[in-house]
Amino acid sequence: MNATLLPLGRLAGFIGFLLCLVAGLARLAGMHWFAGFEIVTVLQIGIGGMVFGCFCLLVALTGSARQDSA
């Protein structure tokens, strides 16, 4: 399970970070829409990706700690 959660968490966090970065730069450039979506929506999707990535990494970390103590 950890073999799946670690890369998934890293990928989700990285994509979420990129979406937040794109949303921030687009908003600083004065854009309100990006690819048919409002910038705030793109930012929220990015935040959700980072939260999902953190959750996956947290589950992987706690899972490996439980295996070490058993």
N, C-alpha and C positions, 0 to 999 in steps of 0.2 A: 504494500500500500504506500509506503514512504517513497518507493521508487517512482510512483506516479504523482504523488502530492508535491514533492520538491520541484520538479520541472514545471508542473502546472502552476504552482504558486509564484515561481519566478517569472514565468511567461505572463501571467495575468497581471502581476505587479508592474512589469516593464511596459506592457501595452497600456495599462491604466495611467502610468506616468507619462507616456508619450501623448495620450489623449488629453491629459491635463495641460501638458506643455503646449500642445497645439491650440487648445481652447484659450489659454492665457495669452499666447502670442497673437492669436487672431483678434481677441478682444482689445488688446493694446493697439492693434492696427486699425481699430475702429469698426471691425466687422461685427454684425449681430447674428449672421447666419453662416453656417459652414456645412457644405454638402447637403443642403436641405434641412438641416437641424439648427435649432437655436444654439448659440454658444454655451448657454447655461446647461442645456441638455447634454452636450458633449462633455462638459466639465463633470456633470453628475455621473455619466457613464464611466469616465476615467476614475473618479473617486470610488465608484463601485468596484471597478477592476482592481484597484489597489487594496481595497478592503477584502475582497475575495482572495487575492494573493496572500495577504497577511494571515487570513484565516487558514488557508491551506498550509502555509509554513508553520503556523502554530500547531495545527493538528499533527504535522509530521514531527515537530520537535517533541511534543508531549508523548507521541506514540513511541519514539525512540527512547525516551526517558523511562517509560513504563516497561519496555523490553529489557533495559539495562538493570532495573531493580528486581525483576522477576527471576 
